């Protein structure tokens, strides 16, 4: 575990990434200014294709899980930073890049989540949103997440679509909890419309339809 200093001495991007790929210790600390967090993660998302080609799927899968999935305190701080509102649009726009330049290119076009990167893509939103991202006091964050999920659902890639469906379901739960009943209804309608467009009546039918596709 590398002992990096805190706050304004938050490490440069390359050292931060090395530590994330190693499940290291840097993410146990948080800068006073959340822009340090957002800047690094936005850059990571925007450069995801080149990072995977440079470091490989396994290492970047580890980094994604470590950053977003709550295995460190980092995902909590990231959620808190985006929750402040002014960072939310930029952060969620970069998640579009994470999917279009990362998951949609490097995941196998399958609903099989036993594969390394597919196994990170599928539960992405479930793990990330459970860190407390959606709160009653800031609807903007929920709206930004909703727009991002709807964009991901349009990608012609099974792993990305499955991830977005999982995310919309989680956002539906969070929206009900926060009193955003209209947003919860929109999540439900979008899920139902997706299955209608796929000519299936349920998630189970959709999975059976694509279960053998690679």
C-alpha positions in Angstrom: 0.0 0.0 0.0 1.5 3.3 -1.1 1.3 6.2 1.4 0.3 9.2 -0.6 -0.4 12.6 1.1 -3.9 14.0 1.3 -5.8 17.0 0.0 -4.0 19.3 -2.4 -1.2 16.7 -2.7 -3.6 14.3 -4.3 -1.3 12.4 -6.8 -1.1 13.1 -10.5 -3.2 10.9 -12.7 -0.6 8.3 -13.6 0.2 7.5 -10.0 -3.5 7.4 -9.1 -4.2 5.0 -11.9 -1.4 2.7 -11.0 -2.7 2.5 -7.5 -6.3 1.9 -8.6 -5.1 -1.0 -10.9 -3.3 -2.5 -7.9 -6.2 -2.1 -5.5 -3.9 0.2 -3.6 -4.2 2.6 -0.8 -4.5 6.0 -2.4 -8.2 5.8 -2.7 -8.6 5.6 1.1 -8.0 9.3 1.2 -10.0 12.1 -0.3 -9.0 15.6 -1.3 -10.6 18.6 0.3 -11.6 19.9 -3.1 -13.9 17.3 -4.9 -12.7 18.6 -8.3 -9.5 16.6 -7.8 -11.7 13.5 -7.7 -13.9 14.4 -10.6 -11.0 15.5 -12.8 -9.2 12.2 -12.4 -12.3 10.1 -12.9 -13.5 12.1 -15.9 -10.1 11.7 -17.5 -10.2 8.0 -16.8 -13.6 7.6 -18.4 -12.7 9.8 -21.4 -9.5 7.9 -22.1 -10.8 4.4 -21.3 -10.2 2.9 -24.8 -6.5 3.9 -24.8 -6.1 2.9 -21.2 -7.4 -0.6 -21.9 -5.2 -1.0 -24.9 -2.2 0.2 -22.9 -2.8 -1.7 -19.6 -5.1 -4.6 -20.6 -8.6 -5.6 -19.7 -7.8 -7.2 -16.4 -6.0 -4.3 -14.9 -8.6 -1.7 -16.0 -11.5 -4.0 -14.9 -9.8 -4.0 -11.5 -9.5 -0.2 -11.5 -13.2 0.3 -12.5 -14.4 -2.0 -9.8 -12.1 -0.3 -7.2 -13.2 3.2 -8.2 -16.9 2.6 -8.5 -18.0 -0.4 -6.5 -17.4 0.5 -2.9 -14.4 -1.8 -2.3 -12.7 1.4 -1.1 -14.0 4.6 0.4 -13.4 6.3 -3.0 -16.8 5.5 -4.5 -18.4 7.2 -1.5 -16.4 10.3 -2.0 -17.0 10.3 -5.7 -20.7 10.1 -5.1 -20.5 12.9 -2.7 -18.5 15.0 -5.2 -21.0 14.5 -8.0 -23.9 15.0 -5.6 -22.7 18.6 -5.1 -24.5 19.3 -8.4 -22.1 21.5 -10.3 -19.9 18.4 -11.0 -22.8 16.2 -11.9 -23.3 17.0 -15.7 -19.6 16.7 -16.5 -19.2 13.5 -14.6 -22.2 11.7 -16.1 -21.3 12.9 -19.6 -18.0 11.1 -19.1 -19.8 7.9 -18.2 -21.1 7.9 -21.7 -17.5 7.7 -22.8 -16.8 4.9 -20.4 -19.5 2.9 -22.2 -19.0 3.9 -25.8 -15.2 3.9 -25.7 -14.8 1.2 -23.1 -17.6 -1.4 -22.5 -19.1 -1.2 -26.0 -15.7 -1.8 -27.6 -14.0 -4.2 -25.2 -16.8 -6.2 -23.7 -18.0 -9.4 -25.5 -21.4 -8.6 -27.1 -23.1 -11.1 -24.9 -25.2 -11.2 -21.7 -22.6 -13.5 -20.2 -21.2 -11.7 -17.2 -18.7 -14.4 -16.3 -16.2 -12.6 -18.6 -13.8 -10.1 -16.9 -15.0 -6.8 -18.3 -18.6 -7.9 -18.8 -18.7 -8.8 -15.2 -17.8 -5.2 -14.3 -20.2 -3.7 -16.9 -23.3 -5.5 -15.8 -23.5 -4.5 -12.1 -21.9 -1.1 -12.6 -24.9 1.0 -11.8 -26.2 -1.2 -9.0 -22.9 -0.9 -7.1 -22.3 2.7 -7.9 -25.8 4.1 -7.1 -26.0 2.2 -3.8 -23.2 4.5 -2.5 -25.9 7.2 -1.9 -25.6 9.0 -5.2 -29.4 9.8 -5.4 -30.7 12.0 -2.6 -34.0 13.9 -2.2 -32.2 17.2 -1.9 -30.6 17.1 -5.4 -32.9 16.0 -8.2 -30.4 17.1 -10.8 -28.1 14.2 -10.1 -31.0 11.7 -10.6 -32.0 13.5 -13.9 -28.3 13.3 -15.1 -28.2 9.6 -14.2 -31.5 9.0 -16.0 -30.3 10.7 -19.2 -27.0 8.7 -19.2 -28.8 5.4 -18.7 -31.2 6.1 -21.5 -28.3 6.9 -23.8 -26.5 3.6 -22.8 -29.7 1.7 -23.5 -29.6 2.9 -27.1 -26.2 1.3 -27.7 -26.4 -1.8 -29.9 -24.4 -3.9 -27.5 -26.0 -6.6 -25.2 -23.6 -6.0 -22.3 -24.3 -2.3 -22.3 -28.0 -2.7 -22.7 -28.1 -5.2 -19.8 -26.2 -2.8 -17.6 -28.5 0.1 -18.5 -31.6 -2.0 -17.6 -30.0 -2.9 -14.3 -29.3 0.8 -13.7 -32.8 2.0 -14.6 -34.2 -0.6 -12.2 -31.9 0.7 -9.4 -32.7 4.3 -10.3 -36.4 3.5 -10.2 -36.0 2.3 -6.6 -33.9 5.3 -5.7 -36.4 7.7 -7.3 -39.3 6.2 -5.3 -37.3 6.5 -2.1 -36.5 10.1 -2.8 -40.1 11.0 -3.8 -39.4 11.4 -7.5 -42.4 9.4 -8.5 -42.6 10.9 -12.0 -38.9 9.9 -12.6 -39.6 6.5 -11.3 -42.5 6.1 -13.7 -40.3 7.2 -16.6 -37.7 4.6 -15.7 -40.4 1.9 -15.6 -41.8 3.0 -19.0 -38.4 3.0 -20.6 -37.7 -0.5 -19.5 -41.1 -1.7 -20.7 -40.6 0.1 -24.0 -37.2 -1.5 -24.5 -38.7 -5.0 -24.1 -41.5 -4.2 -26.5 -39.0 -3.0 -29.1 -37.2 -6.3 -28.6 -40.5 -8.2 -29.1 -40.3 -9.8 -25.7 -42.5 -9.5 -22.7 -40.0 -9.7 -19.8 -36.4 -9.6 -18.8 -36.4 -13.4 -18.6 -37.6 -13.6 -22.2 -35.0 -11.1 -23.4 -32.2 -13.1 -21.7 -33.5 -16.3 -23.3 -33.6 -14.6 -26.7 -29.9 -13.6 -26.4 -28.6 -16.3 -24.2 -26.7 -18.1 -27.0 -25.4 -14.9 -28.7 -21.7 -14.2 -28.5 
